[in-house]
């Protein structure tokens, strides 16, 4: 069993549409986020995470986002190994998000 959670883009969008405040961290590179981000997400490239741990809540839910869900999964594994208890991987990443119906 994984030490961190997962969520789908549909679940995340439904929560955001309800007005929930959710910690979102986008671990993609600069050129990728230039193409768009989920509203409210903070850009924190994957390679910078070890130097910016203080910016990530350790015990609150934090949904990690990347292009396809692979780098965010790596980030969740890393953070979980450091004792972060609320990390959640966005399955399918921005590729899946792009296929959601937009309001």
Biopython code that builds the backbone (N, CA, C, O; Angstrom):
import numpy as np
from Bio.PDB.StructureBuilder import StructureBuilder

atoms = [
    (1, "UNK", "N", (0.837, -1.184, 0.000)),
    (1, "UNK", "CA", (0.000, 0.000, 0.000)),
    (1, "UNK", "C", (0.885, 1.252, 0.000)),
    (1, "UNK", "O", (1.887, 1.312, 0.712)),
    (2, "UNK", "N", (0.514, 2.219, -0.782)),
    (2, "UNK", "CA", (1.282, 3.446, -0.940)),
    (2, "UNK", "C", (1.162, 4.336, 0.304)),
    (2, "UNK", "O", (0.092, 4.419, 0.908)),
    (3, "UNK", "N", (2.270, 5.005, 0.688)),
    (3, "UNK", "CA", (2.216, 5.901, 1.842)),
    (3, "UNK", "C", (1.582, 7.262, 1.523)),
    (3, "UNK", "O", (1.526, 8.139, 2.385)),
    (4, "UNK", "N", (1.114, 7.434, 0.305)),
    (4, "UNK", "CA", (0.474, 8.694, -0.092)),
    (4, "UNK", "C", (-0.762, 8.375, -0.921)),
    (4, "UNK", "O", (-0.938, 7.253, -1.397)),
    (5, "UNK", "N", (-1.607, 9.378, -1.084)),
    (5, "UNK", "CA", (-2.864, 9.170, -1.788)),
    (5, "UNK", "C", (-2.794, 9.505, -3.265)),
    (5, "UNK", "O", (-1.778, 9.987, -3.766)),
    (6, "UNK", "N", (-3.884, 9.241, -3.942)),
    (6, "UNK", "CA", (-4.039, 9.632, -5.339)),
    (6, "UNK", "C", (-5.425, 10.253, -5.489)),
    (6, "UNK", "O", (-6.339, 9.989, -4.708)),
    (7, "UNK", "N", (-5.545, 11.076, -6.508)),
    (7, "UNK", "CA", (-6.848, 11.648, -6.851)),
    (7, "UNK", "C", (-6.911, 11.778, -8.363)),
    (7, "UNK", "O", (-5.885, 11.815, -9.042)),
    (8, "UNK", "N", (-8.114, 11.846, -8.872)),
    (8, "UNK", "CA", (-8.299, 12.013, -10.313)),
    (8, "UNK", "C", (-8.548, 13.482, -10.619)),
    (8, "UNK", "O", (-8.871, 14.267, -9.728)),
    (9, "UNK", "N", (-8.399, 13.840, -11.871)),
    (9, "UNK", "CA", (-8.670, 15.222, -12.274)),
    (9, "UNK", "C", (-10.150, 15.556, -12.070)),
    (9, "UNK", "O", (-10.489, 16.694, -11.748)),
    (10, "UNK", "N", (-11.023, 14.575, -12.254)),
    (10, "UNK", "CA", (-12.453, 14.812, -12.051)),
    (10, "UNK", "C", (-12.748, 15.138, -10.584)),
    (10, "UNK", "O", (-13.516, 16.050, -10.278)),
    (11, "UNK", "N", (-12.119, 14.368, -9.684)),
    (11, "UNK", "CA", (-12.318, 14.624, -8.251)),
    (11, "UNK", "C", (-11.770, 16.000, -7.865)),
    (11, "UNK", "O", (-12.411, 16.741, -7.119)),
    (12, "UNK", "N", (-10.588, 16.337, -8.374)),
    (12, "UNK", "CA", (-9.988, 17.626, -8.061)),
    (12, "UNK", "C", (-10.844, 18.772, -8.589)),
    (12, "UNK", "O", (-11.084, 19.745, -7.875)),
    (13, "UNK", "N", (-11.305, 18.665, -9.831)),
    (13, "UNK", "CA", (-12.117, 19.736, -10.411)),
    (13, "UNK", "C", (-13.405, 19.928, -9.622)),
    (13, "UNK", "O", (-13.821, 21.063, -9.389)),
    (14, "UNK", "N", (-14.039, 18.842, -9.208)),
    (14, "UNK", "CA", (-15.273, 18.938, -8.430)),
    (14, "UNK", "C", (-15.020, 19.669, -7.107)),
    (14, "UNK", "O", (-15.836, 20.486, -6.682)),
    (15, "UNK", "N", (-13.908, 19.378, -6.471)),
    (15, "UNK", "CA", (-13.570, 20.039, -5.206)),
    (15, "UNK", "C", (-13.279, 21.523, -5.435)),
    (15, "UNK", "O", (-13.724, 22.367, -4.656)),
    (16, "UNK", "N", (-12.544, 21.842, -6.486)),
    (16, "UNK", "CA", (-12.244, 23.240, -6.787)),
    (16, "UNK", "C", (-13.520, 23.999, -7.151)),
    (16, "UNK", "O", (-13.699, 25.149, -6.749)),
    (17, "UNK", "N", (-14.406, 23.352, -7.914)),
    (17, "UNK", "CA", (-15.671, 23.986, -8.298)),
    (17, "UNK", "C", (-16.540, 24.301, -7.077)),
    (17, "UNK", "O", (-17.333, 25.242, -7.107)),
    (18, "UNK", "N", (-16.394, 23.514, -6.002)),
    (18, "UNK", "CA", (-17.133, 23.757, -4.757)),
    (18, "UNK", "C", (-16.493, 24.869, -3.934)),
    (18, "UNK", "O", (-17.041, 25.293, -2.917)),
    (19, "UNK", "N", (-15.322, 25.341, -4.384)),
    (19, "UNK", "CA", (-14.654, 26.422, -3.677)),
    (19, "UNK", "C", (-13.703, 25.975, -2.585)),
    (19, "UNK", "O", (-13.272, 26.785, -1.765)),
    (20, "UNK", "N", (-13.370, 24.681, -2.565)),
    (20, "UNK", "CA", (-12.435, 24.187, -1.558)),
    (20, "UNK", "C", (-11.063, 24.803, -1.757)),
    (20, "UNK", "O", (-10.593, 24.953, -2.885)),
    (21, "UNK", "N", (-10.425, 25.159, -0.649)),
    (21, "UNK", "CA", (-9.032, 25.629, -0.720)),
    (21, "UNK", "C", (-8.145, 24.399, -0.596)),
    (21, "UNK", "O", (-8.182, 23.699, 0.417)),
    (22, "UNK", "N", (-7.364, 24.142, -1.608)),
    (22, "UNK", "CA", (-6.508, 22.960, -1.647)),
    (22, "UNK", "C", (-5.095, 23.408, -1.983)),
    (22, "UNK", "O", (-4.895, 24.230, -2.877)),
    (23, "UNK", "N", (-4.119, 22.869, -1.269)),
    (23, "UNK", "CA", (-2.718, 23.134, -1.610)),
    (23, "UNK", "C", (-2.394, 22.347, -2.885)),
    (23, "UNK", "O", (-2.497, 21.121, -2.911)),
    (24, "UNK", "N", (-2.005, 23.064, -3.931)),
    (24, "UNK", "CA", (-1.633, 22.443, -5.206)),
    (24, "UNK", "C", (-0.211, 22.854, -5.538)),
    (24, "UNK", "O", (0.123, 24.038, -5.501)),
    (25, "UNK", "N", (0.626, 21.876, -5.862)),
    (25, "UNK", "CA", (1.998, 22.172, -6.266)),
    (25, "UNK", "C", (2.250, 21.537, -7.622)),
    (25, "UNK", "O", (2.102, 20.328, -7.800)),
    (26, "UNK", "N", (2.636, 22.383, -8.579)),
    (26, "UNK", "CA", (2.933, 21.947, -9.936)),
    (26, "UNK", "C", (4.443, 21.792, -10.058)),
    (26, "UNK", "O", (5.180, 22.771, -9.940)),
    (27, "UNK", "N", (4.910, 20.558, -10.294)),
    (27, "UNK", "CA", (6.348, 20.273, -10.322)),
    (27, "UNK", "C", (6.943, 20.272, -11.732)),
    (27, "UNK", "O", (8.078, 19.839, -11.930)),
    (28, "UNK", "N", (6.171, 20.759, -12.715)),
    (28, "UNK", "CA", (6.697, 20.797, -14.084)),
    (28, "UNK", "C", (7.738, 21.905, -14.237)),
    (28, "UNK", "O", (7.907, 22.744, -13.353)),
    (29, "UNK", "N", (8.421, 21.890, -15.360)),
    (29, "UNK", "CA", (9.447, 22.885, -15.656)),
    (29, "UNK", "C", (8.803, 24.181, -16.168)),
    (29, "UNK", "O", (7.628, 24.201, -16.535)),
    (30, "UNK", "N", (9.601, 25.267, -16.185)),
    (30, "UNK", "CA", (9.101, 26.592, -16.570)),
    (30, "UNK", "C", (8.370, 26.592, -17.903)),
    (30, "UNK", "O", (7.286, 27.162, -18.023)),
    (31, "UNK", "N", (8.969, 25.948, -18.912)),
    (31, "UNK", "CA", (8.361, 25.978, -20.249)),
    (31, "UNK", "C", (7.032, 25.223, -20.285)),
    (31, "UNK", "O", (6.173, 25.517, -21.117)),
    (32, "UNK", "N", (6.862, 24.251, -19.386)),
    (32, "UNK", "CA", (5.601, 23.513, -19.335)),
    (32, "UNK", "C", (4.505, 24.336, -18.660)),
    (32, "UNK", "O", (3.375, 24.377, -19.145)),
    (33, "UNK", "N", (4.833, 24.992, -17.540)),
    (33, "UNK", "CA", (3.805, 25.776, -16.854)),
    (33, "UNK", "C", (3.420, 27.010, -17.657)),
    (33, "UNK", "O", (2.344, 27.571, -17.451)),
    (34, "UNK", "N", (4.288, 27.439, -18.569)),
    (34, "UNK", "CA", (3.958, 28.580, -19.427)),
    (34, "UNK", "C", (2.734, 28.263, -20.293)),
    (34, "UNK", "O", (2.056, 29.175, -20.766)),
    (35, "UNK", "N", (2.453, 26.974, -20.500)),
    (35, "UNK", "CA", (1.308, 26.560, -21.305)),
    (35, "UNK", "C", (0.020, 26.515, -20.484)),
    (35, "UNK", "O", (-1.053, 26.237, -21.020)),
    (36, "UNK", "N", (0.128, 26.787, -19.192)),
    (36, "UNK", "CA", (-1.052, 26.823, -18.339)),
    (36, "UNK", "C", (-0.908, 25.980, -17.097)),
    (36, "UNK", "O", (-0.222, 24.958, -17.082)),
    (37, "UNK", "N", (-1.583, 26.441, -16.046)),
    (37, "UNK", "CA", (-1.581, 25.742, -14.763)),
    (37, "UNK", "C", (-3.003, 25.660, -14.236)),
    (37, "UNK", "O", (-3.882, 26.407, -14.667)),
    (38, "UNK", "N", (-3.217, 24.755, -13.310)),
    (38, "UNK", "CA", (-4.501, 24.694, -12.623)),
    (38, "UNK", "C", (-4.571, 25.925, -11.716)),
    (38, "UNK", "O", (-3.630, 26.193, -10.969)),
    (39, "UNK", "N", (-5.668, 26.672, -11.773)),
    (39, "UNK", "CA", (-5.774, 27.880, -10.942)),
    (39, "UNK", "C", (-5.511, 27.589, -9.469)),
    (39, "UNK", "O", (-6.055, 26.644, -8.898)),
    (40, "UNK", "N", (-4.666, 28.420, -8.869)),
    (40, "UNK", "CA", (-4.335, 28.273, -7.463)),
    (40, "UNK", "C", (-3.091, 27.451, -7.188)),
    (40, "UNK", "O", (-2.609, 27.408, -6.056)),
    (41, "UNK", "N", (-2.566, 26.796, -8.217)),
    (41, "UNK", "CA", (-1.365, 25.972, -8.019)),
    (41, "UNK", "C", (-0.132, 26.851, -7.858)),
    (41, "UNK", "O", (-0.051, 27.949, -8.409)),
    (42, "UNK", "N", (0.822, 26.343, -7.091)),
    (42, "UNK", "CA", (2.120, 26.981, -6.911)),
    (42, "UNK", "C", (3.120, 26.221, -7.771)),
    (42, "UNK", "O", (3.140, 24.991, -7.769)),
    (43, "UNK", "N", (3.950, 26.958, -8.506)),
    (43, "UNK", "CA", (4.964, 26.323, -9.343)),
    (43, "UNK", "C", (6.212, 26.074, -8.508)),
    (43, "UNK", "O", (6.831, 27.009, -7.999)),
    (44, "UNK", "N", (6.570, 24.806, -8.374)),
    (44, "UNK", "CA", (7.765, 24.406, -7.642)),
    (44, "UNK", "C", (8.390, 23.253, -8.426)),
    (44, "UNK", "O", (8.045, 22.094, -8.192)),
    (45, "UNK", "N", (9.310, 23.554, -9.359)),
    (45, "UNK", "CA", (9.884, 22.496, -10.201)),
    (45, "UNK", "C", (10.444, 21.338, -9.369)),
    (45, "UNK", "O", (10.998, 21.545, -8.290)),
    (46, "UNK", "N", (10.293, 20.140, -9.880)),
    (46, "UNK", "CA", (10.685, 18.924, -9.174)),
    (46, "UNK", "C", (12.103, 19.008, -8.615)),
    (46, "UNK", "O", (12.335, 18.630, -7.467)),
    (47, "UNK", "N", (13.043, 19.492, -9.403)),
    (47, "UNK", "CA", (14.433, 19.557, -8.970)),
    (47, "UNK", "C", (14.688, 20.525, -7.828)),
    (47, "UNK", "O", (15.734, 20.461, -7.182)),
    (48, "UNK", "N", (13.742, 21.424, -7.573)),
    (48, "UNK", "CA", (13.910, 22.403, -6.495)),
    (48, "UNK", "C", (13.282, 21.958, -5.175)),
    (48, "UNK", "O", (13.485, 22.602, -4.146)),
    (49, "UNK", "N", (12.532, 20.874, -5.196)),
    (49, "UNK", "CA", (11.826, 20.441, -3.989)),
    (49, "UNK", "C", (12.765, 20.260, -2.793)),
    (49, "UNK", "O", (12.440, 20.748, -1.710)),
    (50, "UNK", "N", (13.917, 19.581, -2.930)),
    (50, "UNK", "CA", (14.773, 19.407, -1.743)),
    (50, "UNK", "C", (15.201, 20.723, -1.094)),
    (50, "UNK", "O", (15.400, 20.772, 0.120)),
    (51, "UNK", "N", (15.344, 21.777, -1.876)),
    (51, "UNK", "CA", (15.766, 23.069, -1.343)),
    (51, "UNK", "C", (14.605, 23.939, -0.873)),
    (51, "UNK", "O", (14.823, 24.987, -0.265)),
    (52, "UNK", "N", (13.379, 23.516, -1.148)),
    (52, "UNK", "CA", (12.219, 24.361, -0.827)),
    (52, "UNK", "C", (11.180, 23.625, 0.025)),
    (52, "UNK", "O", (9.989, 23.930, -0.032)),
    (53, "UNK", "N", (11.641, 22.667, 0.804)),
    (53, "UNK", "CA", (10.730, 21.868, 1.630)),
    (53, "UNK", "C", (9.904, 22.722, 2.584)),
    (53, "UNK", "O", (8.768, 22.373, 2.905)),
    (54, "UNK", "N", (10.462, 23.832, 3.036)),
    (54, "UNK", "CA", (9.747, 24.692, 3.984)),
    (54, "UNK", "C", (8.469, 25.273, 3.379)),
    (54, "UNK", "O", (7.584, 25.707, 4.116)),
    (55, "UNK", "N", (8.361, 25.288, 2.065)),
    (55, "UNK", "CA", (7.182, 25.834, 1.390)),
    (55, "UNK", "C", (6.062, 24.813, 1.255)),
    (55, "UNK", "O", (4.967, 25.154, 0.807)),
    (56, "UNK", "N", (6.320, 23.564, 1.635)),
    (56, "UNK", "CA", (5.347, 22.484, 1.463)),
    (56, "UNK", "C", (4.798, 22.083, 2.830)),
    (56, "UNK", "O", (5.564, 21.659, 3.696)),
    (57, "UNK", "N", (3.485, 22.209, 3.040)),
    (57, "UNK", "CA", (2.917, 21.790, 4.330)),
    (57, "UNK", "C", (3.198, 20.316, 4.595)),
    (57, "UNK", "O", (2.970, 19.465, 3.736)),
    (58, "UNK", "N", (3.699, 20.022, 5.802)),
    (58, "UNK", "CA", (4.129, 18.655, 6.105)),
    (58, "UNK", "C", (2.986, 17.722, 6.488)),
    (58, "UNK", "O", (3.054, 16.519, 6.236)),
    (59, "UNK", "N", (1.928, 18.274, 7.101)),
    (59, "UNK", "CA", (0.858, 17.411, 7.590)),
    (59, "UNK", "C", (-0.501, 17.709, 6.979)),
    (59, "UNK", "O", (-1.495, 17.082, 7.347)),
    (60, "UNK", "N", (-0.558, 18.657, 6.050)),
    (60, "UNK", "CA", (-1.816, 18.977, 5.372)),
    (60, "UNK", "C", (-1.836, 18.307, 4.000)),
    (60, "UNK", "O", (-0.796, 17.925, 3.464)),
    (61, "UNK", "N", (-3.035, 18.175, 3.447)),
    (61, "UNK", "CA", (-3.141, 17.622, 2.100)),
    (61, "UNK", "C", (-2.480, 18.565, 1.097)),
    (61, "UNK", "O", (-2.739, 19.768, 1.084)),
    (62, "UNK", "N", (-1.623, 17.992, 0.261)),
    (62, "UNK", "CA", (-0.959, 18.728, -0.821)),
    (62, "UNK", "C", (-1.060, 17.869, -2.064)),
    (62, "UNK", "O", (-0.535, 16.756, -2.101)),
    (63, "UNK", "N", (-1.738, 18.383, -3.087)),
    (63, "UNK", "CA", (-1.863, 17.633, -4.339)),
    (63, "UNK", "C", (-0.725, 18.051, -5.258)),
    (63, "UNK", "O", (-0.539, 19.233, -5.545)),
    (64, "UNK", "N", (0.030, 17.058, -5.712)),
    (64, "UNK", "CA", (1.198, 17.286, -6.556)),
    (64, "UNK", "C", (0.805, 17.013, -8.009)),
    (64, "UNK", "O", (0.183, 15.998, -8.323)),
    (65, "UNK", "N", (1.187, 17.951, -8.891)),
    (65, "UNK", "CA", (0.767, 17.927, -10.296)),
    (65, "UNK", "C", (1.984, 17.932, -11.210)),
    (65, "UNK", "O", (2.961, 18.629, -10.938)),
    (66, "UNK", "N", (1.933, 17.160, -12.290)),
    (66, "UNK", "CA", (2.942, 17.252, -13.351)),
    (66, "UNK", "C", (2.229, 17.057, -14.693)),
    (66, "UNK", "O", (1.013, 17.219, -14.785)),
    (67, "UNK", "N", (2.981, 16.715, -15.708)),
    (67, "UNK", "CA", (2.388, 16.559, -17.042)),
    (67, "UNK", "C", (1.529, 15.304, -17.132)),
    (67, "UNK", "O", (0.395, 15.360, -17.610)),
    (68, "UNK", "N", (2.067, 14.159, -16.670)),
    (68, "UNK", "CA", (1.355, 12.896, -16.865)),
    (68, "UNK", "C", (1.082, 12.122, -15.579)),
    (68, "UNK", "O", (0.342, 11.138, -15.592)),
    (69, "UNK", "N", (1.676, 12.560, -14.470)),
    (69, "UNK", "CA", (1.498, 11.847, -13.213)),
    (69, "UNK", "C", (2.722, 11.084, -12.758)),
    (69, "UNK", "O", (2.721, 10.524, -11.661)),
    (70, "UNK", "N", (3.777, 11.043, -13.574)),
    (70, "UNK", "CA", (4.983, 10.290, -13.219)),
    (70, "UNK", "C", (5.889, 11.101, -12.297)),
    (70, "UNK", "O", (6.292, 10.613, -11.241)),
    (71, "UNK", "N", (6.210, 12.330, -12.684)),
    (71, "UNK", "CA", (7.069, 13.157, -11.820)),
    (71, "UNK", "C", (6.374, 13.484, -10.505)),
    (71, "UNK", "O", (7.015, 13.528, -9.455)),
    (72, "UNK", "N", (5.065, 13.711, -10.560)),
    (72, "UNK", "CA", (4.341, 13.988, -9.318)),
    (72, "UNK", "C", (4.350, 12.760, -8.415)),
    (72, "UNK", "O", (4.406, 12.895, -7.193)),
    (73, "UNK", "N", (4.296, 11.573, -8.996)),
    (73, "UNK", "CA", (4.400, 10.341, -8.210)),
    (73, "UNK", "C", (5.772, 10.278, -7.546)),
    (73, "UNK", "O", (5.874, 9.926, -6.371)),
    (74, "UNK", "N", (6.825, 10.614, -8.288)),
    (74, "UNK", "CA", (8.176, 10.635, -7.719)),
    (74, "UNK", "C", (8.258, 11.632, -6.570)),
    (74, "UNK", "O", (8.860, 11.342, -5.536)),
    (75, "UNK", "N", (7.655, 12.804, -6.747)),
    (75, "UNK", "CA", (7.654, 13.823, -5.698)),
    (75, "UNK", "C", (6.917, 13.310, -4.465)),
    (75, "UNK", "O", (7.376, 13.522, -3.343)),
    (76, "UNK", "N", (5.793, 12.647, -4.654)),
    (76, "UNK", "CA", (5.033, 12.090, -3.527)),
    (76, "UNK", "C", (5.859, 11.038, -2.788)),
    (76, "UNK", "O", (5.872, 11.007, -1.558)),
    (77, "UNK", "N", (6.545, 10.181, -3.536)),
    (77, "UNK", "CA", (7.401, 9.170, -2.901)),
    (77, "UNK", "C", (8.484, 9.840, -2.063)),
    (77, "UNK", "O", (8.725, 9.453, -0.920)),
    (78, "UNK", "N", (9.129, 10.842, -2.638)),
    (78, "UNK", "CA", (10.206, 11.547, -1.950)),
    (78, "UNK", "C", (9.692, 12.223, -0.680)),
    (78, "UNK", "O", (10.269, 12.056, 0.394)),
    (79, "UNK", "N", (8.608, 12.986, -0.806)),
    (79, "UNK", "CA", (8.066, 13.701, 0.346)),
    (79, "UNK", "C", (7.592, 12.731, 1.430)),
    (79, "UNK", "O", (7.792, 12.981, 2.618)),
    (80, "UNK", "N", (6.972, 11.639, 1.024)),
    (80, "UNK", "CA", (6.522, 10.637, 1.991)),
    (80, "UNK", "C", (7.707, 10.039, 2.745)),
    (80, "UNK", "O", (7.611, 9.763, 3.941)),
    (81, "UNK", "N", (8.817, 9.842, 2.048)),
    (81, "UNK", "CA", (10.012, 9.278, 2.698)),
    (81, "UNK", "C", (10.577, 10.228, 3.745)),
    (81, "UNK", "O", (11.303, 9.806, 4.645)),
    (82, "UNK", "N", (10.242, 11.525, 3.628)),
    (82, "UNK", "CA", (10.700, 12.532, 4.590)),
    (82, "UNK", "C", (9.680, 12.779, 5.703)),
    (82, "UNK", "O", (9.879, 13.645, 6.555)),
    (83, "UNK", "N", (8.598, 12.019, 5.689)),
    (83, "UNK", "CA", (7.604, 12.146, 6.739)),
    (83, "UNK", "C", (6.421, 13.036, 6.426)),
    (83, "UNK", "O", (5.613, 13.318, 7.311)),
    (84, "UNK", "N", (6.298, 13.487, 5.185)),
    (84, "UNK", "CA", (5.127, 14.276, 4.782)),
    (84, "UNK", "C", (3.936, 13.324, 4.719)),
    (84, "UNK", "O", (4.006, 12.273, 4.082)),
    (85, "UNK", "N", (2.846, 13.698, 5.382)),
    (85, "UNK", "CA", (1.729, 12.765, 5.526)),
    (85, "UNK", "C", (0.527, 13.066, 4.640)),
    (85, "UNK", "O", (-0.389, 12.249, 4.556)),
    (86, "UNK", "N", (0.510, 14.226, 3.976)),
    (86, "UNK", "CA", (-0.681, 14.591, 3.209)),
    (86, "UNK", "C", (-0.489, 14.661, 1.710)),
    (86, "UNK", "O", (-1.329, 15.226, 1.009)),
    (87, "UNK", "N", (0.599, 14.099, 1.201)),
    (87, "UNK", "CA", (0.849, 14.213, -0.238)),
    (87, "UNK", "C", (-0.111, 13.334, -1.035)),
    (87, "UNK", "O", (-0.424, 12.206, -0.655)),
    (88, "UNK", "N", (-0.564, 13.897, -2.155)),
    (88, "UNK", "CA", (-1.526, 13.223, -3.031)),
    (88, "UNK", "C", (-1.069, 13.431, -4.477)),
    (88, "UNK", "O", (-0.796, 14.557, -4.893)),
    (89, "UNK", "N", (-0.990, 12.341, -5.235)),
    (89, "UNK", "CA", (-0.592, 12.409, -6.641)),
    (89, "UNK", "C", (-1.831, 12.608, -7.522)),
    (89, "UNK", "O", (-2.823, 11.892, -7.386)),
    (90, "UNK", "N", (-1.756, 13.593, -8.427)),
    (90, "UNK", "CA", (-2.839, 13.796, -9.397)),
    (90, "UNK", "C", (-2.614, 12.836, -10.564)),
    (90, "UNK", "O", (-1.742, 13.057, -11.405)),
    (91, "UNK", "N", (-3.401, 11.785, -10.602)),
    (91, "UNK", "CA", (-3.264, 10.748, -11.622)),
    (91, "UNK", "C", (-3.570, 11.325, -13.003)),
    (91, "UNK", "O", (-4.611, 11.948, -13.207)),
    (92, "UNK", "N", (-2.662, 11.113, -13.940)),
    (92, "UNK", "CA", (-2.865, 11.589, -15.308)),
    (92, "UNK", "C", (-2.379, 13.002, -15.548)),
    (92, "UNK", "O", (-2.220, 13.418, -16.695)),
    (93, "UNK", "N", (-2.142, 13.747, -14.476)),
    (93, "UNK", "CA", (-1.565, 15.084, -14.567)),
    (93, "UNK", "C", (-2.305, 16.042, -15.479)),
    (93, "UNK", "O", (-3.516, 15.941, -15.679)),
    (94, "UNK", "N", (-1.543, 16.974, -16.025)),
    (94, "UNK", "CA", (-2.126, 18.015, -16.881)),
    (94, "UNK", "C", (-2.655, 17.457, -18.203)),
    (94, "UNK", "O", (-3.536, 18.059, -18.816)),
    (95, "UNK", "N", (-2.134, 16.328, -18.643)),
    (95, "UNK", "CA", (-2.684, 15.717, -19.861)),
    (95, "UNK", "C", (-4.143, 15.334, -19.631)),
    (95, "UNK", "O", (-4.990, 15.554, -20.498)),
    (96, "UNK", "N", (-4.437, 14.761, -18.465)),
    (96, "UNK", "CA", (-5.818, 14.394, -18.140)),
    (96, "UNK", "C", (-6.656, 15.651, -17.876)),
    (96, "UNK", "O", (-7.818, 15.721, -18.277)),
    (97, "UNK", "N", (-6.065, 16.639, -17.201)),
    (97, "UNK", "CA", (-6.778, 17.890, -16.903)),
    (97, "UNK", "C", (-7.239, 18.567, -18.196)),
    (97, "UNK", "O", (-8.340, 19.113, -18.262)),
    (98, "UNK", "N", (-6.396, 18.528, -19.205)),
    (98, "UNK", "CA", (-6.718, 19.185, -20.482)),
    (98, "UNK", "C", (-7.939, 18.565, -21.161)),
    (98, "UNK", "O", (-8.568, 19.213, -21.997)),
    (99, "UNK", "N", (-8.282, 17.333, -20.821)),
    (99, "UNK", "CA", (-9.422, 16.665, -21.444)),
    (99, "UNK", "C", (-10.731, 16.855, -20.680)),
    (99, "UNK", "O", (-11.782, 16.369, -21.099)),
    (100, "UNK", "N", (-10.655, 17.575, -19.544)),
    (100, "UNK", "CA", (-11.893, 17.846, -18.803)),
    (100, "UNK", "C", (-12.708, 18.902, -19.530)),
    (100, "UNK", "O", (-12.138, 19.793, -20.159)),
    (101, "UNK", "N", (-14.033, 18.818, -19.454)),
    (101, "UNK", "CA", (-14.849, 19.900, -20.004)),
    (101, "UNK", "C", (-14.585, 21.173, -19.194)),
    (101, "UNK", "O", (-14.646, 21.146, -17.965)),
    (102, "UNK", "N", (-14.303, 22.244, -19.849)),
    (102, "UNK", "CA", (-14.037, 23.523, -19.171)),
    (102, "UNK", "C", (-15.306, 24.351, -19.141)),
    (102, "UNK", "O", (-16.037, 24.441, -20.127)),
    (103, "UNK", "N", (-15.553, 24.954, -17.989)),
    (103, "UNK", "CA", (-16.761, 25.776, -17.825)),
    (103, "UNK", "C", (-16.619, 27.085, -18.545)),
    (103, "UNK", "O", (-17.535, 27.907, -18.519)),
]
sb = StructureBuilder()
sb.init_structure("model")
sb.init_model(0)
sb.init_chain("A")
sb.init_seg("    ")
for serial, (resi, resn, name, xyz) in enumerate(atoms, 1):
    if name == "N":
        sb.init_residue(resn, " ", resi, " ")
    sb.init_atom(name, np.array(xyz, "f"), 0.0, 1.0, " ", f" {name:<3s}", serial, name[0])
structure = sb.get_structure()
